[in-house]
Amino acid sequence: MDFFKYIHAVGTGPKGNRDLSFEESKDMMEQILKQTIPSEQAAAFLLGWRLKPETTLEFRGAIDACDSFVKKTTVKNSLELGYPFDGKAKNPYIFPLVAKVLQDSGLNLVLIGDDLTPAKGGITVKDICSKVQLSPNAHYFDRKDFFKEISDLRELRMKLGLRTGFNTIEKLPHVANSEYAITGVFHKPYVKKYVEIFSERYKRFALIQGNEGTPELFSKGRLWISQDSEVEEIIIDPAHFGINYTKSWEDISLEDSLEQLNKPSSEYIKLAKLNASVYLFVTENAKSIDEAWQKLN
């Protein structure tokens, strides 16, 4: 279909804009991924789409298109971790320690990485996975290998320098056919949208007010569990588990992040155990976070 139709739908202003259908969104995304249109047209659409803004149905159509490109490798008993591709700028990652804590549980963690995309400019999952020896239950998938088409759009996205619909779409590609998934969310209003977009792809889907939009809990926050059309909200406070970790508000270097992973403080190890407890609960390996915490301690 003529791509100008999609640009017109999102780029003519509040009175002229309209939402795309599921099939239109799927066709739009296929054309962008195949790069059968000029990059200027793709950029124009992505900016207009963001400002319109995107709808749940549009996201679902776009993700359906993405699914046809993803080369999948099944990892049984796995939890897919949906990290943003613009990285973490203020705090270190904790997933390598969480994976170590979970080694004896039988739970596998699925991690997806790629080179940096806009707009945060932080340290990426790929940066960490290329420098750290992961435990056997941590399975890293490089997007250049399983979804080259979206990875090849990085140059275009870097030139734009802004968040686009891709920042939402790309977080959970379902590359390992995981039954469970968890991703980070900044604000509660986004919970409903993420549940509508992703929950049907998993047996049990979770969202957490994670550190810098990641599925890593560093301070008091909320966890939402979506299963069988119901959403349960749980408040998690590290202080309840005797954890007194202090988040950083300053930019962190890759070297500093690796240092905290290689020589973790006692509080950081306890924080890793708390995150591991959350993951055991999300994947139905424990009836509660407290029960999982007791198992791990």
C-alpha positions in Angstrom: 0.0 0.0 0.0 1.1 3.6 -0.7 3.1 4.7 2.3 2.0 8.3 1.8 -1.4 7.2 3.1 0.2 6.4 6.5 2.1 9.7 6.6 -1.1 11.6 5.9 -2.9 9.7 8.7 -0.4 10.9 11.3 1.0 14.1 9.9 -1.9 16.4 9.0 -2.7 17.7 12.5 -5.4 17.0 15.1 -8.3 17.6 12.7 -6.9 15.5 9.9 -5.1 12.7 11.7 -6.7 9.3 12.1 -5.7 6.0 13.7 -4.5 3.1 11.6 -6.3 -0.2 11.5 -4.5 -3.4 12.6 -3.8 -4.4 9.0 -2.6 -0.9 8.1 -0.2 -0.9 11.0 1.1 -4.3 10.1 1.7 -3.2 6.5 3.3 0.1 7.6 5.8 -1.7 9.9 6.6 -4.3 7.2 7.5 -1.5 4.8 9.7 0.3 7.3 11.5 -3.0 8.3 12.1 -4.0 4.8 13.3 -0.5 4.0 11.3 -0.5 0.7 10.5 3.2 1.3 12.9 6.2 1.6 14.3 6.7 5.1 12.8 10.3 5.0 9.3 8.8 4.8 10.0 6.4 7.6 11.3 9.2 9.8 8.3 11.4 8.9 5.9 8.7 9.9 7.6 7.8 13.2 7.6 11.4 14.3 4.0 11.9 13.4 3.0 8.6 14.9 4.6 9.6 18.2 2.8 13.0 18.3 -0.6 11.6 17.3 0.0 9.4 19.5 0.1 5.6 18.9 -2.9 3.4 19.8 -2.9 -0.1 21.4 -4.3 -1.6 18.2 -1.6 0.1 16.1 1.1 -1.3 18.3 -0.4 -4.8 18.1 -0.4 -4.6 14.3 3.2 -3.4 14.2 4.3 -6.2 16.6 2.5 -8.8 14.5 4.6 -7.6 11.6 7.8 -7.8 13.7 6.9 -11.4 14.6 7.3 -12.5 11.0 10.9 -11.4 11.0 12.1 -12.7 14.4 14.2 -15.9 14.3 13.2 -17.7 17.5 15.1 -20.2 19.7 13.0 -21.8 22.5 14.4 -21.5 26.0 12.2 -23.6 28.3 11.3 -22.5 31.9 12.3 -19.0 31.0 11.4 -15.4 31.9 11.9 -12.8 29.2 13.3 -9.5 30.6 12.2 -6.5 28.6 14.9 -3.9 28.9 14.9 -0.5 27.1 17.6 -0.3 24.3 18.6 3.3 25.4 20.4 1.8 28.4 20.8 2.8 32.1 22.6 6.1 32.8 22.5 6.5 36.6 22.8 3.0 38.1 24.5 -0.3 37.4 22.7 -3.4 36.1 21.9 -6.2 38.5 20.7 -9.0 36.2 24.1 -10.9 36.2 23.9 -11.2 40.0 20.2 -12.1 39.8 20.9 -14.9 37.4 23.6 -16.3 39.7 21.1 -16.3 42.6 18.6 -18.2 40.5 21.0 -20.9 39.2 19.7 -23.6 41.4 16.0 -22.7 40.9 15.8 -24.0 37.3 14.6 -20.6 36.0 16.2 -19.3 32.9 16.5 -15.5 32.2 16.2 -14.3 28.6 18.1 -11.1 27.8 17.9 -9.1 24.5 20.5 -6.5 23.5 21.8 -4.4 20.7 23.8 -1.2 20.1 22.5 2.0 21.8 19.3 3.6 20.5 17.8 7.0 21.5 17.1 8.7 23.7 18.8 8.2 27.1 22.4 7.5 26.1 23.0 5.0 28.8 24.9 1.8 29.2 23.2 -1.1 27.3 22.5 -4.7 28.1 24.8 -5.5 25.3 27.6 -3.5 26.9 27.3 -5.6 30.0 26.8 -9.0 28.4 29.9 -8.4 26.2 32.0 -7.8 29.3 30.6 -10.2 32.0 30.7 -14.0 32.1 27.0 -14.8 32.5 25.8 -17.8 34.5 24.4 -20.7 32.4 20.8 -19.8 33.1 21.2 -16.3 31.6 20.6 -16.5 27.8 21.6 -13.4 25.8 20.2 -12.8 22.4 21.8 -10.2 20.2 19.2 -8.5 18.0 21.6 -8.3 15.1 21.4 -12.1 14.9 17.7 -12.7 15.4 16.0 -9.5 14.1 18.5 -7.8 11.8 15.8 -5.7 10.1 15.0 -3.6 13.2 18.7 -3.5 14.2 19.5 -2.0 10.8 17.2 0.9 11.5 19.5 2.1 14.3 21.3 4.7 12.1 17.9 6.3 11.2 16.8 6.4 14.8 20.1 7.9 16.0 19.7 10.7 13.5 16.2 11.4 14.8 17.6 11.3 18.4 14.1 10.9 19.9 11.9 8.2 21.3 9.6 6.6 18.8 7.0 3.8 18.7 10.0 1.4 18.4 10.9 2.1 22.0 7.7 0.3 23.0 7.5 -2.3 20.3 11.1 -3.7 20.6 11.2 -4.5 24.4 9.6 -7.9 24.2 10.3 -9.7 20.9 9.3 -13.1 22.4 12.5 -14.5 20.8 12.7 -17.5 23.2 9.0 -18.4 23.3 9.0 -17.7 27.0 5.8 -18.3 28.9 6.6 -15.5 31.3 7.8 -11.9 30.8 8.4 -8.8 32.8 9.3 -5.3 31.7 9.7 -1.9 33.4 7.2 1.0 33.3 7.6 4.6 34.4 4.1 5.7 35.1 0.9 3.8 36.2 -1.2 5.1 33.2 1.1 3.0 30.9 0.3 -0.2 32.7 -3.1 -0.6 31.0 -1.6 0.0 27.6 1.3 -2.4 28.1 -1.1 -5.1 29.3 -3.3 -4.6 26.3 -0.3 -4.8 24.0 1.7 -7.7 25.4 -0.2 -9.8 27.9 -1.9 -12.2 25.4 1.6 -13.3 24.3 2.4 -14.8 27.7 0.9 -17.2 30.2 1.7 -14.5 32.9 2.9 -11.0 32.2 4.3 -8.5 34.7 5.2 -4.9 34.8 7.3 -3.2 37.5 8.3 0.3 38.5 11.9 -0.6 37.8 15.0 1.4 37.9 15.3 3.7 34.8 12.5 1.9 33.0 14.2 -1.6 33.4 12.7 -4.7 35.1 15.1 -4.2 38.0 13.8 -3.0 41.3 16.1 -0.7 43.2 13.7 1.1 45.5 10.1 1.0 46.7 7.7 0.5 43.8 4.8 -1.4 42.4 4.5 -4.7 40.6 1.6 -5.5 38.3 0.8 -9.1 37.4 -1.5 -9.8 34.4 -3.0 -13.2 34.1 -6.4 -14.5 32.8 -7.6 -10.9 32.0 -7.0 -9.9 35.6 -4.4 -7.4 36.9 -3.0 -7.6 40.4 -1.0 -4.7 41.9 1.6 -5.4 44.6 3.7 -2.8 46.5 7.3 -3.9 47.1 9.5 -2.1 49.6 13.2 -3.2 49.9 13.2 -1.9 53.5 10.7 -4.7 54.4 13.4 -7.2 53.5 16.1 -5.3 55.5 17.7 -3.7 52.3 19.1 -0.2 52.6 20.6 0.3 49.1 20.9 3.9 48.0 20.2 4.7 44.3 22.6 6.9 42.4 21.5 10.2 40.9 24.8 10.7 39.0 25.9 9.4 35.7 27.7 6.1 35.9 30.4 4.8 33.6 30.6 1.3 32.2 33.7 0.7 34.3 31.9 1.7 37.5 28.9 -0.5 36.6 31.2 -3.5 36.0 33.0 -2.8 39.3 29.8 -3.0 41.3 29.0 -6.3 39.6 32.4 -7.8 40.1 32.7 -6.6 43.7 29.1 -6.3 44.9 28.4 -4.8 48.3 26.3 -6.8 50.8 23.3 -4.6 50.2 23.7 -5.1 46.4 23.6 -8.8 46.8 20.5 -8.6 49.0 18.9 -6.4 46.3 19.8 -9.1 43.7 18.0 -11.7 45.9 15.0 -9.5 46.1 14.8 -9.1 42.4 15.3 -12.9 42.1 12.4 -13.4 44.5 10.2 -11.2 42.3 11.1 -13.3 39.3 10.3 -16.5 41.1 6.9 -15.1 42.0 6.1 -13.9 38.5 7.0 -17.3 37.1 4.8 -19.1 39.6 7.8 -20.8 41.3 6.7 -19.2 44.6 3.3 -18.3 46.0 4.5 -14.9 47.1 7.6 -12.7 47.0 8.1 -13.3 50.8 8.0 -17.1 50.2 10.6 -16.8 47.4 12.8 -14.6 49.6 12.7 -17.2 52.4 13.7 -19.9 49.9 16.7 -17.9 48.6 17.9 -17.0 52.1 
